[in-house]
C-alpha cells in the first residue's frame, strides 16, 4: 500500500513559471479591488461587474457600471511595474444581474418556462452574468424530467434558432435585462490515486457506498473539530461505507449532518480520525505516493489558470476560468446556485479538462513554482465533451469506455467552507 509522500515535482517550463508568477500578482491586485469578497459576494460592491486577469499579457480588465470609486482608481494608478489595466464600461452591474437572475428563481431553483411553440416546459439549465456585464447568459433544454436529458439536439438548426429567439424574448421580459439564450442540455454529473490510506489525502480514488467511482477533494475540520474528507454530494449513492478504489479498504462513512446538496458537497466521517492537507498529483495510476501540500485557499477570477485533479484521469493543468458566479442544475435535479466554469486552454494539446469518475476532485492553482497547491474548488459537472485520446491514462478504462470533457463546472471552495462551517486542512 502506498501513502502520500512529500516529494515535489517542479514545473521547469520557464514560460509557464513566468505566467504562474504573474497570475499570483494579478490575483492579489484583483483581491484588493474586490475587497477580498467571493465571486458571488462581489455584487455588494456598487457598480462592480467583473474583473478579468490575463497572466499571458500581465494585464487586468475591469468591467464597471459607471465610474469606479477613488479607492479602485488609486489601485489602478499604482500598479506594479509591468502590470497594465483597463476599465471597460458595463451596461449592468453584478448586483443588477443578480436581481434579474432572482426573477427566474423560485424556492432557490430556476422556474420552468412556457413558450407558445411547444407544450413541453423549457428548463433553465444554467444562468449567470455575462463577463462584460451585457446581460444574463441562460442555458436551456426541453424538460424531460429529473435526471433526463437529450444526448443530441432533437431540433433542426433552424428550429433551434427559432426556439432560442422565443426563449430570449420571454427571459428578456421576465428579467428586465438583455439575455443571451443557448441550448445547453442538463449538466452531467461527473461521477480515483487508487489505493490511499490514513492519514487520508485529497485527489484519491474512492468507491462510494453503492460501488461507484468518485474522487476525494480536500481534508477539512468540521465545527466539532473532527477531521473529514470531502467529496461530491451527488457521488453519495446512498448512505454508508466508502472505500479505496484499489483494495477496497474501508475509508469512512457518509455523515448526514455534513452534506449540502446546493454546494454538491459532503463530508466523510473518518474512523481513523486522520486526514492531511495534501493532494495527490500526476497520473491516476501513480503508485509512488506523489502528493503536494495545500497552502490555503483563494478566490477565482476570470482568466485564472487552474488545475483539475480528478482521481480517474489525474491532473490537468492550464485549465482557464471562463466565467464565475453561474447557477447550474445537475442531473440529480439539484440546483447549484454558485459555480465557476473553466475550459482546457491553448496550452492543453488534447483539450481535456476532466473525465467521468473525476467528480468531487479538487480544483487548485499551482503556487511556489507549482510545488504546492492553493485550493479553488470541487468538480461538480461538465460542459462540453471531446474525444478521449487513447494515450490518456484513465484508471477505470478497462471497466467502461471513458468520456472526456473540455470544460468543468466547480463549486468555489470559499462557498463550501463558508456554508459548511469547515476549516481547510493545510500541509
C-alpha positions in Angstrom: 0.0 0.0 0.0 1.3 3.4 -0.9 0.6 6.6 1.1 1.1 10.2 0.1 4.7 11.5 0.2 6.1 15.0 0.3 8.1 14.5 -2.9 7.9 17.6 -5.2 7.8 17.6 -9.0 8.7 21.1 -10.1 7.5 22.7 -13.4 10.5 23.5 -15.4 8.9 25.3 -18.4 10.1 28.9 -17.9 7.2 30.3 -19.8 4.6 28.6 -17.5 6.6 29.5 -14.4 6.5 33.2 -15.6 2.8 33.0 -16.2 2.2 31.5 -12.7 4.2 34.3 -11.0 2.3 36.9 -13.0 -1.0 35.3 -12.0 -0.2 35.5 -8.3 0.5 39.2 -8.6 -2.7 39.9 -10.7 -4.8 37.9 -8.3 -3.5 39.9 -5.4 -4.5 43.1 -7.2 -7.9 41.7 -8.1 -8.4 40.8 -4.4 -7.7 44.4 -3.4 -10.2 45.7 -5.9 -12.8 43.2 -4.8 -12.1 43.8 -1.1 -11.4 40.1 -0.6 -15.1 39.2 -1.4 -16.0 35.9 -3.1 -17.1 35.7 -6.7 -20.8 35.9 -5.8 -20.5 38.4 -2.9 -18.7 40.9 -5.2 -22.3 42.0 -6.1 -22.1 44.0 -2.8 -19.6 46.4 -4.4 -21.6 49.2 -6.1 -21.1 49.3 -9.8 -18.8 46.3 -9.9 -19.4 43.9 -12.7 -16.4 41.6 -13.2 -12.6 41.6 -13.1 -10.6 39.5 -15.6 -6.9 38.6 -15.1 -4.7 37.9 -18.2 -1.5 36.4 -17.0 -0.3 35.9 -20.6 -0.1 39.6 -21.0 0.3 40.7 -17.4 -3.0 42.6 -17.7 -6.2 43.3 -15.7 -9.5 44.1 -17.3 -12.1 45.6 -15.1 -15.8 45.8 -16.1 -17.7 48.5 -14.2 -21.0 50.2 -14.4 -20.4 53.9 -14.1 -17.1 55.3 -12.7 -15.0 53.2 -10.3 -14.7 54.8 -6.9 -11.5 56.6 -5.9 -10.4 53.5 -3.9 -10.2 51.5 -7.1 -8.8 54.3 -9.2 -5.9 54.6 -6.7 -5.2 50.9 -7.0 -5.1 51.2 -10.8 -2.8 54.2 -10.8 -0.3 52.5 -8.5 0.2 49.1 -10.3 3.4 47.1 -10.0 5.9 47.6 -12.8 4.9 45.7 -15.9 1.3 45.3 -15.0 -1.3 47.1 -17.1 -5.0 47.6 -16.6 -8.1 48.9 -18.3 -11.7 49.8 -17.2 -14.4 48.9 -19.6 -17.9 50.3 -19.2 -20.6 47.8 -18.4 -24.3 48.1 -19.1 -25.2 46.2 -15.9 -23.5 45.8 -12.6 -23.2 42.3 -10.9 -25.9 43.5 -8.4 -28.3 44.4 -11.3 -27.7 40.9 -12.9 -28.2 39.1 -9.6 -31.5 40.9 -9.1 -32.5 40.0 -12.7 -31.4 36.3 -12.1 -33.6 36.1 -9.0 -36.7 36.8 -11.1 -36.1 33.4 -12.8 -35.8 31.5 -9.5 -38.5 30.1 -7.3 -37.7 28.4 -4.0 -34.0 28.7 -4.8 -34.3 26.8 -8.2 -34.9 28.0 -11.8 -38.5 28.1 -12.8 -39.7 26.2 -15.9 -40.5 28.5 -18.9 -43.5 28.2 -21.1 -43.4 29.3 -24.8 -46.0 29.2 -27.4 -44.2 26.9 -29.9 -44.1 23.8 -27.6 -46.2 22.2 -24.9 -43.0 20.8 -23.3 -41.7 23.0 -20.5 -38.4 24.8 -21.1 -35.9 24.0 -18.4 -33.2 26.5 -17.4 -30.0 24.5 -17.0 -27.6 27.3 -16.3 -27.8 31.0 -15.6 -25.1 33.6 -14.9 -24.0 37.2 -15.5 -22.1 37.8 -18.8 -18.5 38.7 -18.1 -18.7 42.0 -19.8 -22.0 43.0 -18.0 -24.0 43.0 -21.1 -26.8 40.8 -19.6 -27.6 37.3 -18.4 -26.4 34.2 -20.2 -29.0 31.4 -19.9 -28.7 27.8 -20.9 -31.9 25.8 -21.5 -33.2 22.5 -22.8 -36.6 20.7 -23.1 -37.5 19.4 -19.6 -37.6 15.6 -19.8 -37.8 15.2 -16.1 -35.3 14.8 -13.2 -32.0 13.3 -14.5 -33.2 13.0 -18.1 -31.6 14.9 -21.0 -31.3 14.6 -24.8 -28.0 13.2 -25.9 -28.3 15.1 -29.1 -30.3 18.1 -30.0 -33.8 16.9 -31.2 -34.4 20.0 -33.2 -33.0 21.1 -36.6 -30.7 24.0 -36.6 -33.3 26.4 -37.9 -35.9 25.2 -35.5 -33.4 25.6 -32.6 -32.6 29.1 -33.6 -36.3 30.0 -33.7 -36.8 28.4 -30.3 -33.8 30.2 -28.8 -35.2 33.5 -30.0 -38.6 32.7 -28.4 -36.9 31.8 -25.1 -34.9 35.0 -25.3 -38.0 37.2 -25.8 -39.5 35.6 -22.7 -36.5 35.8 -20.5 -35.9 39.4 -21.6 -39.4 40.3 -20.5 -39.3 38.3 -17.2 -35.9 39.7 -16.1 -36.0 43.2 -17.5 -32.4 42.9 -18.8 -30.9 41.7 -22.0 -30.4 37.9 -22.1 -28.5 35.5 -24.3 -30.1 32.1 -24.6 -28.3 28.9 -25.7 -29.4 25.3 -26.0 -27.4 23.6 -23.3 -28.6 20.1 -22.2 -28.7 19.4 -18.5 -25.3 19.2 -16.9 -24.0 15.7 -16.5 -22.6 14.9 -13.0 -19.1 13.6 -13.3 -19.1 10.5 -11.2 -9.8 7.6 -8.2 -4.8 7.6 -6.8 -6.0 4.2 -6.5 -5.1 3.0 -3.0 -5.0 5.6 -0.3 -4.5 5.1 3.4 -4.8 7.0 6.6 -4.0 9.8 7.1 -6.2 10.4 4.0 -5.4 12.9 1.3 -7.4 14.7 -1.4 -7.5 13.6 -5.1 -7.7 9.9 -4.2 -9.8 7.2 -5.8 -12.8 6.2 -3.8 -15.7 3.8 -4.2 -18.9 5.3 -2.9 -21.5 3.3 -0.8 -23.1 1.8 -3.9 -19.8 0.9 -5.6 -19.5 3.9 -7.9 -16.2 5.7 -8.5 -15.5 9.3 -7.4 -12.7 11.4 -6.1 -11.9 12.8 -2.7 -11.4 16.5 -2.6 -9.9 18.3 0.4 -9.3 17.4 4.0 -11.3 19.7 6.4 -12.1 20.1 10.0 -15.8 20.4 10.9 -17.3 22.6 13.6 -16.9 19.8 16.1 -13.1 19.7 15.5 -13.3 16.4 13.6 -11.2 15.6 10.5 -13.2 14.8 7.5 -12.6 14.1 3.8 -14.8 15.8 1.3 -16.3 14.7 -2.0 -19.3 15.5 -4.2 -22.8 15.2 -2.8 -24.1 13.6 -6.0 -21.4 10.8 -5.6 -23.0 9.5 -2.4 -25.2 6.9 -4.0 -26.8 6.0 -0.6 -25.5 6.5 2.9 -22.9 4.1 4.1 -19.3 2.9 3.7 -16.7 4.5 1.4 -13.6 2.5 0.5 -10.4 2.8 -1.6 -10.7 2.1 -5.3 -7.9 -0.5 -5.3 -8.1 -3.0 -2.4 -11.5 -1.9 -1.1 -10.0 -0.8 2.3 -12.7 1.0 4.4 -12.2 4.7 4.3 -15.1 6.3 6.1 -18.8 6.7 6.3 -21.2 9.4 5.0 -22.0 11.9 7.7 -25.6 13.0 7.0 -25.1 16.1 9.1 -22.2 17.2 6.9 -23.9 17.3 3.5 -25.2 20.2 1.4 -26.8 19.5 -1.9 -26.7 23.1 -3.2 -22.9 23.1 -3.0 -22.7 19.5 -4.2 -20.6 18.8 -1.1 -20.4 16.1 1.6 -18.1 15.2 4.4 -16.9 11.6 5.0 -16.6 10.7 8.7 -13.2 9.1 9.2 -13.0 6.4 11.9 -9.2 6.8 11.8 -9.7 10.5 12.7 -6.8 11.4 10.5 -6.6 13.4 7.3 -3.9 15.8 6.0 -3.6 18.8 3.8 -2.1 17.1 0.7 -3.4 16.5 -2.8 -2.3 13.6 -5.0 -0.8 14.7 -8.3 0.2 13.2 -11.6 -1.3 10.2 -13.3 -4.3 8.5 -11.9 -2.4 5.2 -11.6 0.5 6.8 -9.8 1.8 4.4 -7.2 4.7 6.3 -5.7 2.6 8.4 -3.5 3.4 11.7 -5.1 1.4 14.5 -3.4 1.7 18.2 -2.8 0.8 20.3 0.2 -2.2 22.6 0.2 -1.2 26.1 1.3 -4.6 27.6 1.8 -7.5 28.7 -0.5 -8.1 31.5 -2.9 -11.0 33.2 -4.8 -11.4 32.7 -8.5 -11.1 35.3 -11.3 -12.0 35.1 -14.9 -8.7 34.4 -16.8 -7.0 32.5 -14.0 -5.3 29.3 -14.9 -6.2 26.4 -12.5 -5.7 22.6 -12.4 -8.3 19.9 -12.1 -7.3 16.9 -10.0 -9.8 14.1 -10.6 -8.5 10.7 -9.5 -9.8 8.8 -12.5 -7.8 10.8 -15.1 -5.2 12.6 -13.0 -4.1 16.2 -13.1 -4.9 18.5 -16.0 -3.1 21.8 -15.9 -3.7 25.1 -17.6 -7.4 25.0 -17.4 -8.6 28.6 -17.7 -11.5 30.1 -15.9 -14.1 31.5 -18.4 -16.9 32.5 -16.1 -17.7 32.8 -12.4 -20.9 33.1 -10.4 -23.0 30.7 -12.5 -26.0 28.8 -11.3 -26.5 25.3 -12.8 -28.8 22.4 -12.4 -27.2 19.0 -12.1 -28.5 15.7 -13.5 -29.7 14.8 -10.0 -32.2 17.7 -10.2 -30.3 19.8 -7.6 -29.7 23.5 -8.5 -26.2 24.7 -7.6 -26.5 28.4 -7.3 -22.8 29.3 -7.3 -20.3 27.6 -9.6 -17.4 28.6 -11.8 -16.6 27.3 -15.3 -13.2 26.6 -16.7 -12.0 25.1 -20.0 -8.9 23.4 -21.2 -6.8 26.3 -22.7 -4.5 26.5 -25.7 -1.7 25.0 -23.5 -3.6 21.7 -23.3 -2.9 19.8 -26.5 -5.6 17.1 -26.0 -8.2 19.6 -24.9 -9.3 17.5 -21.9 -10.1 19.1 -18.6 -11.6 16.1 -16.8 -13.0 12.5 -17.3 -16.0 10.7 -15.9 -15.1 9.5 -12.5 -13.4 12.8 -11.6 -16.4 14.1 -9.7 -15.6 15.6 -6.4 -12.0 16.1 -7.4 -10.1 19.2 -6.3 -9.6 22.3 -8.4 -6.4 24.2 -7.4 -4.0 26.8 -8.6 -0.3 26.0 -8.6 1.8 28.1 -6.3 5.5 28.2 -5.3 6.7 27.0 -8.7 3.8 24.5 -8.8 5.3 22.6 -5.8 2.2 23.4 -3.7 -1.5 23.9 -4.3 -3.9 26.6 -3.5 -7.5 25.3 -3.1 -10.0 26.8 -5.5 -13.0 24.4 -5.6 -14.5 20.9 -6.2 -15.5 19.4 -9.5 -19.3 19.1 -9.8 -20.3 18.8 -13.5 -19.2 19.0 -17.2 -19.7 21.4 -20.0 -18.5 20.1 -23.4 -17.5 16.5 -24.4 -14.4 15.8 -26.5 -12.8 12.7 -27.9 -10.7 10.8 -25.4 -7.2 10.2 -26.7 -6.2 6.5 -26.5 -3.0 7.6 -24.8 -4.8 9.4 -21.9 -4.4 7.4 -18.7 -7.8 6.6 -17.2 -8.0 4.4 -14.1 -11.2 2.5 -14.9 -10.7 2.4 -18.7 -10.9 -1.5 -18.5 -14.2 -1.3 -16.8 -16.0 1.1 -19.1 -15.4 3.4 -22.0 -14.1 6.8 -20.8 -15.6 10.0 -21.9 -13.7 13.3 -21.7 -14.8 16.9 -21.2 -13.4 20.1 -22.4 -14.9 22.2 -19.6 -15.8 21.7 -16.0 -18.1 23.4 -13.5 -16.8 23.5 -9.9 -18.2 25.0 -6.7 -15.7 27.6 -5.3 -14.0 26.3 -2.2 -14.8 29.5 -0.3 -18.5 28.9 -0.8 -18.3 25.3 0.6 -16.1 26.2 3.6 -18.5 29.1 4.5 -21.7 27.1 4.1 -20.5 24.0 5.9 -18.5 25.8 8.6 -15.5 23.8 7.7 -11.8 24.7 8.0 -9.4 23.7 5.3 -6.5 21.5 6.4 -3.2 22.7 5.0 0.0 20.8 4.6 
